[in-house]
Structure formats: C-alpha cells, structure tokens
Amino acid sequence: MDISLIEARDLSEAWFLCLRRVLTEGYEYSIERGSYAGQCRKELDFIVVKISNPGNRPLAPDVPLGVPAPTTMEYIENYLPYFMTAHRAEEEQYTYGQYLERQIAEVIKIYKENGYNTNQAYMAVGDSQSIFLSDPPCLRGIDTRVRYGKLHFIAYFRSWDLWAGFPSNLAAMQLLKEYMASEIGVEDGEMIATSKGMHLYEYSWELAKTAAGMA
C-alpha cells in the first residue's frame, strides 16, 4: 500500500493536486460492488491531504473554460444542512447531519467547559448498521483539535469521489469548522483529510485531465 501526501494552500489547490495524483498514480480496476458497479475507477491506496488555509475564498475550484464546475457556492450552501442537521428526505438512506448534529453541539460544549487539552472531541459518522446499507456513508468521522489558538479538523473518508464529492464535502466541512470555531471562541485552523479510497470514476477521467492541465 502506497501512502500519498498532498500539502496545499487551500481547497482549490488541494483538489487540482489530487486530480493529478490520482490520474498519474491511481490503481485502475473494475468495480465489483458499489457505485457504478461494472465500470472502472482509478484510486489511490491511501492519501493524506493537509490544507493550511482551507478558509481561503473561493471555496469552490475555478475550472478552465469548457469544463463543467464540480460544484458551486450555491450548491455548497444548500448542501451544508446535510452536514449540520438531522433532517433526512424520504428517499435518503442517511445524511451526515443525522449523526453529526448532536455531536457538533457536544464538541463545542466540551471545549468551552473543559478547555482545549483533550483528545475526546471526535465526531463519528455511521454505526454498526451502516454496513447493511446499499451505499454506506463515505465520510466516517471528523476528529477535532484546538491548538495554537485555532480549531483544526482531521477527517476520514472510507471512499471518496474526487470529482463530484471532494469539492462539496470539504467546502461544507470548512463552513462547519468556521461556525464551530466562532462558537468556541478560537480562530479557524487547518484541515487534514485522509482516505483509503480517493478515486476518479471513468466518466470523469478526461474532464479531470483537462481541469488539471494534463489534456
């Protein structure tokens, strides 16, 4: 298993660097179970993405002319409740918010009432029943740390669609982090995201090449 490390200024740079890494080093295989079963994807064995200034605007990547944007701020703002509230539409198997809503409030409370020097402020996504879903949650947890006067996020994705998921996931997570930092009374900090399943589906390979300047 190869471990990839990406260090980026902001969310946009992180996305473009990850595109290039998956396209050049991704393991190509046919999907036997999961989204787009029967099609191919390129996937990194394991990746760590360290983003020093995830709050830099714009949060959505600026793609070259002719390439459809993977997300927009309008979409991100509409997606944010999916992270922060327990509301779930009838057709949805789950939302991240159904797991996170109460934990967000508890993490804020922990830091405000007990101080910053703790390793217990971890927010889990999914439960023992998630394995039985046809499409279990991709994000499985957000760990938090207050250090150097800032709130930092460390997230783990079991599977991560780099084209359609990454830009919206991290932008919404950044807005959540900014909210929590404000409530705790600290500055906004770094973001570290890890995954053993960052991938590009075959339909997006050519788009990704063009967006990353590799076409």
C-alpha atoms as a printed R data frame, in Angstrom:
    type eleno elety resid chain resno       x      y       z
1   ATOM     1    CA   MET     A     1   0.000  0.000   0.000
2   ATOM     2    CA   ASP     A     2   1.429  3.338  -1.074
3   ATOM     3    CA   ILE     A     3   0.809  6.422   1.062
4   ATOM     4    CA   SER     A     4   0.378  9.689  -0.842
5   ATOM     5    CA   LEU     A     5   0.867 13.077   0.805
6   ATOM     6    CA   ILE     A     6  -0.547 16.304  -0.586
7   ATOM     7    CA   GLU     A     7   0.190 19.654   1.048
8   ATOM     8    CA   ALA     A     8  -1.849 22.545  -0.281
9   ATOM     9    CA   ARG     A     9  -2.613 26.190   0.439
10  ATOM    10    CA   ASP     A    10  -6.364 25.965   0.089
11  ATOM    11    CA   LEU     A    11  -9.239 23.740  -1.022
12  ATOM    12    CA   SER     A    12  -8.912 24.644  -4.690
13  ATOM    13    CA   GLU     A    13  -5.195 23.851  -4.881
14  ATOM    14    CA   ALA     A    14  -5.754 20.616  -2.941
15  ATOM    15    CA   TRP     A    15  -8.351 19.471  -5.480
16  ATOM    16    CA   PHE     A    16  -6.154 20.173  -8.508
17  ATOM    17    CA   LEU     A    17  -3.123 18.462  -6.909
18  ATOM    18    CA   CYS     A    18  -5.238 15.424  -6.024
19  ATOM    19    CA   LEU     A    19  -6.578 15.219  -9.588
20  ATOM    20    CA   ARG     A    20  -3.042 14.999 -10.938
21  ATOM    21    CA   ARG     A    21  -2.010 12.424  -8.345
22  ATOM    22    CA   VAL     A    22  -4.960 10.107  -8.972
23  ATOM    23    CA   LEU     A    23  -4.610 10.371 -12.757
24  ATOM    24    CA   THR     A    24  -0.883  9.583 -12.713
25  ATOM    25    CA   GLU     A    25  -0.626  7.138  -9.803
26  ATOM    26    CA   GLY     A    26  -4.120  5.744  -9.271
27  ATOM    27    CA   TYR     A    27  -4.689  1.972  -9.285
28  ATOM    28    CA   GLU     A    28  -7.134  1.156 -12.100
29  ATOM    29    CA   TYR     A    29  -9.725 -1.542 -11.523
30  ATOM    30    CA   SER     A    30 -13.265 -2.653 -12.341
31  ATOM    31    CA   ILE     A    31 -15.798 -2.019  -9.561
32  ATOM    32    CA   GLU     A    32 -17.398 -5.243  -8.326
33  ATOM    33    CA   ARG     A    33 -19.681 -3.688  -5.706
34  ATOM    34    CA   GLY     A    34 -20.717 -0.115  -5.022
35  ATOM    35    CA   SER     A    35 -21.485  2.968  -7.095
36  ATOM    36    CA   TYR     A    36 -21.026  2.480 -10.866
37  ATOM    37    CA   ALA     A    37 -20.516 -1.297 -10.453
38  ATOM    38    CA   GLY     A    38 -19.050 -2.789 -13.632
39  ATOM    39    CA   GLN     A    39 -17.252  0.414 -14.590
40  ATOM    40    CA   CYS     A    40 -13.646  1.356 -13.921
41  ATOM    41    CA   ARG     A    41 -12.090  3.790 -11.498
42  ATOM    42    CA   LYS     A    42  -8.600  4.992 -10.625
43  ATOM    43    CA   GLU     A    43  -7.911  5.027  -6.908
44  ATOM    44    CA   LEU     A    44  -5.045  5.843  -4.545
45  ATOM    45    CA   ASP     A    45  -4.154  3.250  -1.901
46  ATOM    46    CA   PHE     A    46  -4.137  5.815   0.910
47  ATOM    47    CA   ILE     A    47  -3.839  9.581   0.894
48  ATOM    48    CA   VAL     A    48  -3.275 12.346   3.427
49  ATOM    49    CA   VAL     A    49  -4.273 15.851   2.298
50  ATOM    50    CA   LYS     A    50  -3.042 18.701   4.512
51  ATOM    51    CA   ILE     A    51  -4.614 22.087   3.760
52  ATOM    52    CA   SER     A    52  -3.067 25.035   5.580
53  ATOM    53    CA   ASN     A    53  -5.633 27.739   4.737
54  ATOM    54    CA   PRO     A    54  -8.897 25.957   3.880
55  ATOM    55    CA   GLY     A    55 -10.885 29.130   4.538
56  ATOM    56    CA   ASN     A    56  -9.393 30.976   1.546
57  ATOM    57    CA   ARG     A    57 -12.133 32.072  -0.850
58  ATOM    58    CA   PRO     A    58 -13.454 30.961  -3.207
59  ATOM    59    CA   LEU     A    59 -14.130 27.572  -1.618
60  ATOM    60    CA   ALA     A    60 -15.214 26.063  -4.951
61  ATOM    61    CA   PRO     A    61 -12.480 25.363  -7.540
62  ATOM    62    CA   ASP     A    62 -12.249 27.602 -10.598
63  ATOM    63    CA   VAL     A    63 -12.117 25.223 -13.566
64  ATOM    64    CA   PRO     A    64 -10.938 26.052 -17.121
65  ATOM    65    CA   LEU     A    65 -13.439 27.299 -19.699
66  ATOM    66    CA   GLY     A    66 -15.435 24.413 -21.146
67  ATOM    67    CA   VAL     A    67 -15.090 22.171 -18.100
68  ATOM    68    CA   PRO     A    68 -18.283 21.806 -16.035
69  ATOM    69    CA   ALA     A    69 -17.772 23.029 -12.477
70  ATOM    70    CA   PRO     A    70 -17.788 20.151  -9.970
71  ATOM    71    CA   THR     A    71 -19.659 22.362  -7.503
72  ATOM    72    CA   THR     A    72 -20.810 25.939  -6.876
73  ATOM    73    CA   MET     A    73 -21.217 28.075  -3.764
74  ATOM    74    CA   GLU     A    74 -24.989 27.897  -4.222
75  ATOM    75    CA   TYR     A    75 -24.810 24.097  -4.148
76  ATOM    76    CA   ILE     A    76 -22.413 24.123  -1.180
77  ATOM    77    CA   GLU     A    77 -24.712 26.381   0.854
78  ATOM    78    CA   ASN     A    78 -27.673 24.101   0.084
79  ATOM    79    CA   TYR     A    79 -25.534 21.069   0.946
80  ATOM    80    CA   LEU     A    80 -24.436 22.468   4.317
81  ATOM    81    CA   PRO     A    81 -27.615 21.403   6.204
82  ATOM    82    CA   TYR     A    82 -26.823 17.847   5.071
83  ATOM    83    CA   PHE     A    83 -23.779 18.138   7.351
84  ATOM    84    CA   MET     A    84 -25.301 20.031  10.253
85  ATOM    85    CA   THR     A    85 -28.923 18.939  10.741
86  ATOM    86    CA   ALA     A    86 -30.647 15.607  11.267
87  ATOM    87    CA   HIS     A    87 -33.354 16.245   8.644
88  ATOM    88    CA   ARG     A    88 -33.484 13.442   6.095
89  ATOM    89    CA   ALA     A    89 -35.574 13.326   2.932
90  ATOM    90    CA   GLU     A    90 -37.791 10.283   2.433
91  ATOM    91    CA   GLU     A    91 -35.624  8.845  -0.349
92  ATOM    92    CA   GLU     A    92 -32.330  9.267   1.544
93  ATOM    93    CA   GLN     A    93 -30.771  6.321   3.383
94  ATOM    94    CA   TYR     A    94 -28.882  8.688   5.676
95  ATOM    95    CA   THR     A    95 -27.394 12.157   5.975
96  ATOM    96    CA   TYR     A    96 -24.147 13.096   7.687
97  ATOM    97    CA   GLY     A    97 -26.158 15.532   9.774
98  ATOM    98    CA   GLN     A    98 -28.245 12.787  11.384
99  ATOM    99    CA   TYR     A    99 -25.037 11.583  13.026
100 ATOM   100    CA   LEU     A   100 -23.294 14.932  13.478
101 ATOM   101    CA   GLU     A   101 -25.982 17.352  14.662
102 ATOM   102    CA   ARG     A   102 -25.892 16.458  18.369
103 ATOM   103    CA   GLN     A   103 -22.145 15.818  18.338
104 ATOM   104    CA   ILE     A   104 -21.402 19.289  16.949
105 ATOM   105    CA   ALA     A   105 -23.100 20.875  19.940
106 ATOM   106    CA   GLU     A   106 -21.327 18.496  22.326
107 ATOM   107    CA   VAL     A   107 -17.857 19.189  20.903
108 ATOM   108    CA   ILE     A   108 -18.445 22.938  21.268
109 ATOM   109    CA   LYS     A   109 -19.570 22.334  24.854
110 ATOM   110    CA   ILE     A   110 -16.511 20.173  25.644
111 ATOM   111    CA   TYR     A   111 -14.079 22.862  24.534
112 ATOM   112    CA   LYS     A   112 -15.951 25.726  26.181
113 ATOM   113    CA   GLU     A   113 -16.488 23.994  29.531
114 ATOM   114    CA   ASN     A   114 -13.432 21.738  29.868
115 ATOM   115    CA   GLY     A   115 -10.684 23.508  27.943
116 ATOM   116    CA   TYR     A   116  -8.738 22.640  24.827
117 ATOM   117    CA   ASN     A   117  -6.315 19.943  26.015
118 ATOM   118    CA   THR     A   118  -8.362 16.853  25.222
119 ATOM   119    CA   ASN     A   119  -8.376 14.063  22.644
120 ATOM   120    CA   GLN     A   120 -12.050 13.185  23.132
121 ATOM   121    CA   ALA     A   121 -13.720 15.709  20.817
122 ATOM   122    CA   TYR     A   122 -14.280 13.244  17.960
123 ATOM   123    CA   MET     A   123 -17.459 13.114  15.847
124 ATOM   124    CA   ALA     A   124 -18.375  9.718  14.385
125 ATOM   125    CA   VAL     A   125 -20.428  9.102  11.251
126 ATOM   126    CA   GLY     A   126 -22.236  5.800  10.785
127 ATOM   127    CA   ASP     A   127 -22.947  2.971  13.210
128 ATOM   128    CA   SER     A   128 -22.991 -0.835  13.378
129 ATOM   129    CA   GLN     A   129 -25.960 -0.930  10.976
130 ATOM   130    CA   SER     A   130 -24.258  1.133   8.263
131 ATOM   131    CA   ILE     A   131 -22.580 -1.943   6.737
132 ATOM   132    CA   PHE     A   132 -26.022 -3.226   5.729
133 ATOM   133    CA   LEU     A   133 -26.864 -0.148   3.656
134 ATOM   134    CA   SER     A   134 -26.543 -0.436  -0.117
135 ATOM   135    CA   ASP     A   135 -24.413  2.719  -0.001
136 ATOM   136    CA   PRO     A   136 -22.865  3.259   3.479
137 ATOM   137    CA   PRO     A   137 -21.604  6.721   4.486
138 ATOM   138    CA   CYS     A   138 -18.363  7.738   2.766
139 ATOM   139    CA   LEU     A   139 -17.307 10.168   5.491
140 ATOM   140    CA   ARG     A   140 -16.795  8.128   8.663
141 ATOM   141    CA   GLY     A   141 -15.543 10.651  11.168
142 ATOM   142    CA   ILE     A   142 -14.301 14.157  11.918
143 ATOM   143    CA   ASP     A   143 -11.725 14.478  14.656
144 ATOM   144    CA   THR     A   144 -11.094 17.925  16.085
145 ATOM   145    CA   ARG     A   145  -8.268 19.672  17.861
146 ATOM   146    CA   VAL     A   146  -7.823 23.147  19.298
147 ATOM   147    CA   ARG     A   147  -4.165 24.030  19.261
148 ATOM   148    CA   TYR     A   148  -2.209 27.254  18.723
149 ATOM   149    CA   GLY     A   149  -5.475 29.158  19.242
150 ATOM   150    CA   LYS     A   150  -7.191 27.537  16.244
151 ATOM   151    CA   LEU     A   151  -9.733 24.779  15.569
152 ATOM   152    CA   HIS     A   152  -8.415 22.064  13.244
153 ATOM   153    CA   PHE     A   153 -10.347 19.229  11.544
154 ATOM   154    CA   ILE     A   154  -8.974 15.751  10.766
155 ATOM   155    CA   ALA     A   155 -11.422 13.738   8.645
156 ATOM   156    CA   TYR     A   156 -11.512 10.174   7.298
157 ATOM   157    CA   PHE     A   157 -13.354  9.030   4.174
158 ATOM   158    CA   ARG     A   158 -13.705  5.277   3.561
159 ATOM   159    CA   SER     A   159 -14.434  6.090  -0.113
160 ATOM   160    CA   TRP     A   160 -14.119  9.486  -1.775
161 ATOM   161    CA   ASP     A   161 -15.233 10.573  -5.230
162 ATOM   162    CA   LEU     A   162 -12.617 13.169  -6.097
163 ATOM   163    CA   TRP     A   163 -14.565 14.764  -8.930
164 ATOM   164    CA   ALA     A   164 -18.108 15.070  -7.588
165 ATOM   165    CA   GLY     A   165 -17.572 14.650  -3.842
166 ATOM   166    CA   PHE     A   166 -14.313 16.271  -2.683
167 ATOM   167    CA   PRO     A   167 -15.086 19.930  -3.580
168 ATOM   168    CA   SER     A   168 -18.529 19.964  -1.954
169 ATOM   169    CA   ASN     A   169 -17.556 17.777   1.021
170 ATOM   170    CA   LEU     A   170 -14.589 19.890   2.085
171 ATOM   171    CA   ALA     A   171 -16.246 23.236   1.385
172 ATOM   172    CA   ALA     A   172 -19.244 22.316   3.555
173 ATOM   173    CA   MET     A   173 -16.907 20.916   6.203
174 ATOM   174    CA   GLN     A   174 -14.959 24.189   6.149
175 ATOM   175    CA   LEU     A   175 -18.131 26.210   6.732
176 ATOM   176    CA   LEU     A   176 -18.961 23.890   9.631
177 ATOM   177    CA   LYS     A   177 -15.473 24.375  11.059
178 ATOM   178    CA   GLU     A   178 -15.768 28.164  10.825
179 ATOM   179    CA   TYR     A   179 -19.092 28.029  12.657
180 ATOM   180    CA   MET     A   180 -17.696 25.796  15.414
181 ATOM   181    CA   ALA     A   181 -14.546 27.914  15.808
182 ATOM   182    CA   SER     A   182 -16.699 31.023  16.237
183 ATOM   183    CA   GLU     A   183 -18.866 29.294  18.852
184 ATOM   184    CA   ILE     A   184 -15.834 28.006  20.752
185 ATOM   185    CA   GLY     A   185 -14.122 31.394  20.583
186 ATOM   186    CA   VAL     A   186 -10.987 30.431  18.637
187 ATOM   187    CA   GLU     A   187  -9.674 31.078  15.135
188 ATOM   188    CA   ASP     A   188 -10.267 28.850  12.135
189 ATOM   189    CA   GLY     A   189  -7.439 26.372  11.564
190 ATOM   190    CA   GLU     A   190  -6.116 23.726   9.218
191 ATOM   191    CA   MET     A   191  -7.838 20.747   7.651
192 ATOM   192    CA   ILE     A   192  -6.347 17.291   7.226
193 ATOM   193    CA   ALA     A   193  -8.316 14.721   5.230
194 ATOM   194    CA   THR     A   194  -7.409 11.061   4.820
195 ATOM   195    CA   SER     A   195  -8.839  8.261   2.710
196 ATOM   196    CA   LYS     A   196  -8.066  4.738   1.576
197 ATOM   197    CA   GLY     A   197 -10.461  5.241  -1.326
198 ATOM   198    CA   MET     A   198  -9.910  8.564  -3.120
199 ATOM   199    CA   HIS     A   199 -10.875  7.862  -6.712
200 ATOM   200    CA   LEU     A   200 -11.996  9.114 -10.104
201 ATOM   201    CA   TYR     A   201 -14.702  7.238 -11.999
202 ATOM   202    CA   GLU     A   202 -14.020  6.512 -15.638
203 ATOM   203    CA   TYR     A   203 -16.618  9.059 -16.836
204 ATOM   204    CA   SER     A   204 -14.576 11.876 -15.274
205 ATOM   205    CA   TRP     A   205 -11.058 10.936 -16.446
206 ATOM   206    CA   GLU     A   206 -10.983 13.205 -19.480
207 ATOM   207    CA   LEU     A   207 -12.667 16.064 -17.598
208 ATOM   208    CA   ALA     A   208 -10.120 15.676 -14.813
209 ATOM   209    CA   LYS     A   209  -7.228 15.745 -17.295
210 ATOM   210    CA   THR     A   210  -8.498 18.984 -18.803
211 ATOM   211    CA   ALA     A   211  -9.174 20.586 -15.423
212 ATOM   212    CA   ALA     A   212  -5.709 19.609 -14.161
213 ATOM   213    CA   GLY     A   213  -3.986 20.904 -17.323
214 ATOM   214    CA   MET     A   214  -2.944 17.413 -18.407
215 ATOM   215    CA   ALA     A   215  -5.030 17.104 -21.581
